[in-house]
Amino acid sequence: MGLGSFPSVSLQQARKERTHWVTVLQGGADPISARTRAIDTEIASMNTVDPTFEQAAFAAFEAKKATLRGDGERGRWFSPLRLHVISKIGAMRVSDLHQRDIHDAIAPIWRTKHETADKALYRTRIVLKHAKLSGYDVDPFICDMARHMLGHHEHHQTPIAATPWQDVPVLYERLSRESHPSYLALRWIILTAVRGESARGARFDEIDGDVWTVPAERMKGLRGKVQPFRVPLSGAAIEVLEECRKAARGDLLFSSPRSGFVSVQALTKVLKHMGEDGRPHGFRTSFRTWAQDTDAGAFDVVETALAHIIGNKVERSYARSDILERRRVLMQGWSDYVVGKKSSVVK
């Protein structure tokens, strides 16, 4: 049974420890098992009054995830903490944390991956605030001090690459040559202008006639803050739907044997293969720019088609219509343009 290494454990301490454990052995107990139990008890007691940062992080996440989509997994809320903070200071007690510890954890990515670093720092503060309000001895303000130490960073966000709306008809025609689920999904995204996650998980039972209702759990936003979203389907979108029915292998429009429905990586791969620089989410920009450049629809109609929030809280409490019929005209105009019916384009 090891008692510790010299010089961290002196000869006098080792003799004292030996005497104690000999007494335990003579009493019929196993000294190693007894020591392990004592350590476990001490750790459990310490965790109750002073948790590690990792324990505090999981506790905060459990308390918060009911407000997050997919319990926080779809949005990967916990990922920046796990990868960049817990990996560095997860074993430290929250009462021992200093702004320097948080600074050192975040500093390696502060300038190279600033957006991720900012999320990690912001969520670290959420963790420490939750710990503070739970009665633990911790100061969330150390995150603000760590941010000050990290210094200012002029972050220029790069927009997602979007296909110019003038080039969309040619791209759509090329996509129409294939019936693979990834190609069909890209055509569906172009025609409906919905977000990729809403589109990729589309199910046949969500569609009633020429209206597709995206359930709230696949809409962007906090749980309880979003509603199901109705999407009017144009003639071309109905054609895509019928192609999906012919190739259907279940309830999903765009099924994949690996992940259930096609992944965003699969869609991006198709675009790369075709030599297209734009990305799936960028088709929303293509649609929005087309509408802006051609005066295809009123501002509120176009923004509602993109499921954007319009107006302040008071205005939204009165304006409750989703202006479906006006959006139907807009989306049919976009569809006609995309499939090459030039007469629908507003010059």
C-alpha positions in Angstrom: 0.0 0.0 0.0 1.6 3.2 -1.2 1.6 6.1 1.3 2.9 8.8 -1.2 6.2 9.7 -2.7 9.2 11.5 -1.1 9.7 14.4 -0.6 6.0 15.3 -0.8 5.4 12.9 2.0 8.1 13.1 4.7 9.4 10.1 6.6 7.7 11.2 9.7 4.3 11.5 7.9 4.8 8.1 6.3 5.5 6.5 9.7 2.3 8.1 11.1 0.3 6.9 8.2 1.7 3.4 8.5 0.7 3.2 12.2 -2.8 4.3 11.4 -3.3 1.7 8.6 -1.7 -1.1 10.6 -4.4 -0.4 13.3 -7.1 -0.6 10.6 -5.7 -3.9 9.3 -5.5 -5.3 12.8 -9.2 -4.4 13.2 -10.1 -6.7 10.3 -10.6 -4.2 7.6 -8.8 -3.8 4.3 -6.7 -0.5 4.5 -6.8 0.2 0.8 -10.6 -0.2 0.6 -11.0 1.9 3.7 -8.9 4.6 2.3 -10.8 4.5 -1.0 -14.1 4.8 0.8 -12.8 7.8 2.8 -11.6 9.6 -0.3 -15.0 9.0 -2.0 -16.8 10.3 1.0 -14.6 13.4 1.1 -15.1 14.1 -2.6 -18.9 13.6 -2.3 -19.0 16.0 0.6 -16.8 18.5 -1.3 -19.1 18.2 -4.4 -22.1 19.1 -2.3 -20.6 22.4 -0.9 -18.1 23.2 -3.7 -18.7 21.5 -7.1 -16.2 21.3 -9.9 -16.7 23.5 -12.9 -17.7 20.5 -14.9 -20.4 19.5 -12.4 -21.6 23.1 -12.3 -21.8 23.2 -16.1 -23.9 20.1 -16.3 -26.2 21.4 -13.5 -26.7 24.7 -15.4 -27.3 22.9 -18.7 -29.9 20.6 -17.1 -31.7 23.7 -15.7 -31.6 25.5 -19.0 -32.1 22.9 -21.7 -35.9 22.8 -21.3 -35.8 26.2 -23.1 -33.5 25.0 -25.9 -34.5 23.2 -29.1 -34.0 19.5 -28.9 -32.9 19.9 -25.3 -29.9 21.8 -26.5 -28.5 19.0 -28.5 -29.6 20.2 -32.0 -28.1 23.6 -31.4 -25.0 22.1 -29.6 -25.4 24.6 -26.8 -23.0 22.6 -24.6 -20.3 22.0 -27.2 -18.2 25.2 -26.7 -18.1 24.6 -23.0 -17.2 20.9 -23.3 -14.5 21.5 -25.9 -12.8 24.7 -24.8 -13.6 25.2 -21.1 -14.4 21.9 -19.4 -11.4 20.3 -21.1 -9.1 22.9 -19.4 -10.7 23.8 -16.0 -13.4 21.2 -15.6 -11.8 19.6 -12.6 -11.3 22.9 -10.7 -13.6 23.8 -7.8 -15.8 26.8 -8.6 -14.7 28.5 -5.5 -11.1 28.3 -6.6 -11.7 29.7 -10.1 -9.9 33.0 -11.0 -10.3 35.2 -14.0 -6.8 34.0 -15.1 -8.1 30.4 -15.3 -10.9 31.4 -17.6 -8.6 33.7 -19.6 -6.1 30.9 -20.2 -8.9 28.5 -21.3 -10.4 30.9 -23.9 -7.2 32.7 -25.1 -6.0 30.0 -27.6 -9.2 30.5 -29.7 -10.0 34.2 -28.9 -8.7 35.5 -32.2 -8.6 32.4 -34.4 -12.2 31.2 -33.6 -13.6 34.3 -32.0 -17.3 33.4 -32.5 -16.9 30.1 -30.8 -14.7 31.7 -28.0 -17.4 34.3 -27.4 -20.0 31.6 -27.0 -17.8 29.6 -24.7 -17.1 32.7 -22.5 -20.8 33.8 -22.5 -22.0 30.3 -21.5 -19.2 30.0 -18.8 -20.8 33.1 -17.2 -24.2 31.5 -17.4 -22.7 28.4 -15.6 -21.1 30.5 -12.8 -24.3 32.7 -12.4 -26.4 29.5 -12.0 -23.8 28.2 -9.4 -23.9 31.5 -7.6 -27.7 31.5 -7.4 -27.6 27.9 -6.3 -25.7 29.0 -3.2 -22.1 28.2 -4.1 -19.1 30.4 -3.4 -18.4 31.8 -6.8 -18.2 35.1 -8.5 -19.6 35.2 -12.1 -17.9 38.6 -12.6 -14.6 36.9 -13.1 -15.9 36.1 -16.7 -16.2 39.9 -17.3 -12.6 40.3 -16.0 -11.4 37.5 -18.2 -13.1 39.2 -21.2 -11.3 42.4 -20.3 -8.0 40.5 -20.1 -8.5 38.9 -23.5 -8.8 42.3 -25.1 -10.9 43.7 -27.9 -11.2 41.7 -31.1 -12.6 43.2 -34.2 -14.6 40.3 -35.5 -15.9 40.5 -39.1 -18.5 37.9 -39.7 -18.4 36.3 -43.1 -21.9 35.8 -44.6 -22.9 32.4 -45.8 -22.1 32.1 -49.5 -25.3 32.6 -51.6 -25.9 31.9 -55.3 -26.8 35.1 -57.1 -30.5 35.0 -57.9 -29.8 35.5 -61.6 -27.9 32.1 -61.6 -30.5 30.1 -59.7 -32.6 29.0 -62.7 -29.6 27.4 -64.4 -28.6 25.7 -61.2 -32.1 24.5 -60.6 -32.3 23.0 -64.1 -29.0 21.1 -63.4 -30.4 19.8 -60.0 -33.5 18.6 -61.8 -31.5 16.1 -63.8 -31.1 13.9 -60.8 -33.7 12.2 -58.5 -31.4 11.5 -55.6 -32.9 12.8 -52.2 -30.1 15.3 -51.8 -30.9 16.9 -55.2 -34.6 16.9 -54.4 -34.0 18.5 -51.0 -31.9 21.3 -52.6 -34.8 22.0 -55.1 -37.2 22.0 -52.2 -35.1 24.5 -50.2 -34.8 26.8 -53.3 -38.5 26.8 -54.0 -39.7 27.2 -50.4 -37.0 29.4 -49.0 -37.1 27.7 -45.7 -34.1 26.9 -43.4 -32.2 23.7 -44.2 -33.2 21.9 -40.9 -36.9 22.6 -41.5 -36.6 21.3 -45.1 -34.4 18.3 -44.6 -36.7 16.7 -42.0 -39.9 17.3 -44.0 -42.5 14.5 -43.7 -45.4 13.6 -46.0 -47.9 13.9 -43.1 -46.9 17.6 -42.6 -48.4 18.4 -46.1 -52.1 19.0 -46.6 -52.9 19.8 -50.2 -50.6 22.7 -51.2 -49.7 23.8 -47.7 -46.8 22.4 -45.8 -46.8 23.0 -42.0 -43.3 22.9 -40.5 -43.7 21.8 -36.8 -42.4 24.2 -34.1 -39.6 21.9 -33.0 -37.9 22.3 -36.4 -38.3 26.1 -36.5 -35.5 28.4 -35.3 -36.0 29.8 -31.8 -36.3 28.9 -28.2 -38.7 26.2 -27.2 -42.1 27.7 -26.4 -41.3 30.9 -28.3 -41.9 29.5 -31.8 -45.1 28.3 -33.6 -45.7 25.9 -36.5 -45.1 27.6 -39.8 -47.3 27.2 -42.8 -45.5 27.2 -46.2 -47.6 27.6 -49.4 -46.3 25.2 -52.1 -46.0 26.4 -55.6 -46.6 24.3 -58.6 -43.0 23.4 -59.0 -42.8 22.5 -55.3 -45.8 20.1 -55.8 -43.8 18.5 -58.6 -40.9 17.9 -56.3 -43.3 16.5 -53.7 -44.6 14.0 -56.3 -41.1 12.9 -57.3 -40.4 12.3 -53.6 -43.6 10.2 -53.3 -42.4 8.0 -56.1 -39.0 7.3 -54.5 -40.3 7.3 -50.9 -38.8 4.8 -48.4 -40.9 5.9 -45.4 -42.5 9.0 -44.0 -39.6 11.4 -44.9 -39.4 13.3 -48.2 -35.6 13.2 -48.2 -34.6 10.0 -46.5 -31.1 8.8 -45.9 -30.1 5.2 -44.7 -27.5 6.6 -42.4 -29.1 9.6 -40.6 -32.8 9.3 -41.2 -33.0 12.3 -43.5 -30.3 13.9 -45.7 -27.6 15.8 -43.9 -26.4 19.4 -44.6 -23.0 17.9 -45.5 -24.7 15.8 -48.2 -26.3 18.9 -49.7 -23.1 20.8 -49.6 -21.3 18.0 -51.2 -23.7 18.1 -54.2 -23.1 21.8 -54.6 -19.4 21.4 -54.5 -19.5 18.6 -57.0 -21.5 20.9 -59.3 -18.9 23.7 -58.9 -21.4 25.9 -57.1 -20.0 28.2 -54.5 -23.3 29.0 -52.8 -24.5 27.0 -49.9 -27.9 25.6 -48.9 -28.7 28.3 -46.4 -27.7 30.9 -49.0 -30.7 30.2 -51.1 -32.7 32.2 -48.6 -30.5 35.1 -49.5 -31.0 34.4 -53.2 -34.8 34.5 -52.7 -34.7 37.7 -50.5 -32.4 39.5 -53.0 -34.6 38.5 -55.9 -37.7 39.9 -54.1 -35.8 43.1 -53.3 -34.4 43.7 -56.8 -37.7 42.9 -58.6 -40.2 44.4 -56.2 -41.8 41.0 -56.1 -43.6 41.6 -52.8 -44.2 43.9 -49.9 -41.6 43.9 -47.1 -43.9 42.2 -44.5 -44.9 39.5 -47.1 -41.2 38.7 -48.0 -40.0 38.7 -44.4 -42.9 36.5 -43.3 -42.1 34.1 -46.1 -38.6 33.8 -44.5 -40.2 33.2 -41.1 -38.6 36.4 -39.8 -40.0 38.3 -36.8 -41.6 41.5 -37.8 -42.3 44.5 -35.5 -42.1 44.7 -31.8 -43.9 42.6 -29.2 -46.9 44.9 -29.1 -47.3 45.0 -32.9 -47.0 41.2 -33.1 -49.7 40.8 -30.4 -52.2 42.4 -32.7 -50.9 41.4 -36.2 -51.5 37.7 -35.9 -52.1 36.7 -39.6 -49.5 34.7 -41.4 -50.7 36.3 -44.7 -50.7 32.9 -46.3 -52.6 33.9 -49.5 -50.3 36.9 -50.2 -47.3 34.6 -49.6 -48.8 32.1 -52.0 -48.6 34.7 -54.8 -45.1 35.6 -53.9 -43.8 32.0 -53.8 -45.5 31.1 -57.1 -43.7 34.1 -58.7 -40.4 32.9 -57.3 -41.1 29.4 -58.5 -42.0 30.6 -62.0 -38.8 32.5 -62.2 -36.7 29.6 -60.9 -38.1 27.1 -63.4 -37.7 29.5 -66.3 -41.1 31.1 -66.7 -39.6 34.5 -67.4 -42.9 36.2 -67.8 -43.3 36.2 -64.0 -40.2 38.2 -63.4 -40.8 41.8 -62.5 -38.4 44.0 -64.4 
